[in-house]
Amino acid sequence: MKTRQDRGVAPLDAMGETKASAVRLMGWILLAGPSLYLLLLLFAAFPGQAVRGVASGILLLLGIAILLLQRAGHGMRAARLLVYAGTAAIAVAILLGGGIYAPQIILPPLAVILAGWLLGPRHAIAVTALSVLLGLAVAVAAHLGRMPQSATAPPLLMWLTFAIATAIICLLTLSIVRNYETRLAEVHQLGVDLAVEKEHFRLIAESVPAMLAHNDRAGVLRYANRHYLDFFGRGRNAIGGHVRDIIGAENYEELAIRLEHVYSGNTVSYQAIRRNAAGEACTLDVVAVPARDADGTVSGVYATMRDVTEQLRAEDKFRKVFRSNPLAIAITRLEDGRYLDVNEAFIALFGWAREEVIGRTSADLGKWMRPEDRERWVAALRRDGRAPNRETRFRTRSGDALDVLMSTELIHLDGEACALVMVSDITDRRRAEVEIRRLNDDLEARVAARTAELTAANRE
């Protein structure tokens, strides 16, 4: 379907297509109806009825103006002109057509309906007031004998006025009904879309591996997902109850202090100890954000909670193993070799103080005696995710060379690739191996020499 721009017509301003079509139809009716009325006056030879053509001429010009404004894209101007200029033309027709007895007296209610639908309630009230005042003025003038007498309209002209009014009401009714049906279909589809979105949100909220909850400023729980209810051992009937009844009065007093910061518009992150359904004390990571109304007023709190008890236990175990391990252990960033952490054995082995190592790279320290070894090590780690039992040589702070056996695992910290490096000093073992080889070689030389002496003695 071609758009208005495709047809060379300017876009409508602040009007729906249904209303714009109605205004356009009214413009054509105001062209056709008054034209037919004028033709009947001219060719049907109704004596004494020429004055009735004045209002028809005004309506004819009004129809032309409405269509021109529509084509220029001034839809609202065309609608206002239709309502108010049309009301004025109706008033002229009533005054010239016999006052309270004029057939056009049935048209003001139509102007009221048009004003309400096209322009809104205030305009409908304004046109109603004008129409009532016009009718009152005409009635009073007729009662006082001040209204000029005019010949009774011929039946054919009365019928034409009635037919035009009926046609306009019919078209207006069809337009309003079509607009209503369109809006009703849109509202129905919006309801379907909202239901789908609500179901999507429910599925997401129920599937996310965290506890989600929403409570208002009074502390009433308005929403909680399955993980939240299961953790506290509650059913759906907990929703609508007070949060104090779920977490306990003592915990709620502590929570209320934090909530005041959230009600001030701040996001609050903290850790809290809560007992689960089994009565076990668990550590929760909590993030609470303000829940706002449409006007921006904070009406409550949205909270996400993760049970990090096992994670903290695992981190504590790792930390103890890391610190007390007799092997030198370091955590470095894989990209540039920057040290993130080292244990006491590492410091004792290489001689650098902790503050001299953390934040610096292995290149800064000059630790790799053969830089090409690091390149091969990084390539293997990226390829396989681990690099066990690799022998290389490291330089200590004093400049001594160490033979080491290095095992590495690729880990990720805060989304960044890092290396967990464990180093064992094998310098003494290498020296012992060299000494053993030297002694073996010396022993083999002595055996060979003694064998030669014995062989020579036997020949003698």
Secondary structure, 3 states (H helix, E strand, C coil): CCCCCCCCCCCCCCCCHHHHHHHHHHHHHHHHHHHHHHHHHHHCCCCCCHHHHHHHHHHHHHHHHHHHHHHCCCHHHHHHHHHHHHHHHHHHHHHHCCHHHCHHHHCHHHHHHHHHHHCCHHHHHHHHHHHHHHHHHHHHHHHCCCCCCCCCCCHHHHHHHHHHHHHHHHHHHHHHHHHHHHHHHHHHHHHHHHHHHHHHHHHHHHHCCCEEEEEECCCEEEEECHHHHHHHCCCHHHCCCECHHHHCHHHHHHHHHHHHHHHCCCCEEEEEEEECCCCCEEEEEEEEEEEECCCCCEEEEEEEEEECHHHHHHHHHHHHHHHHCCCEEEEEECCCCEEEEECHHHHHHHCCCHHHHCCCEHHHHCCECCHHHHHHHHHHHHHHCEEEEEEEEEECCCCCEEEEEEEEEEEEECCEEEEEEEEEECHHHHHHHHHHHHHHHHHHHHHHHHHHHHHHHHHC
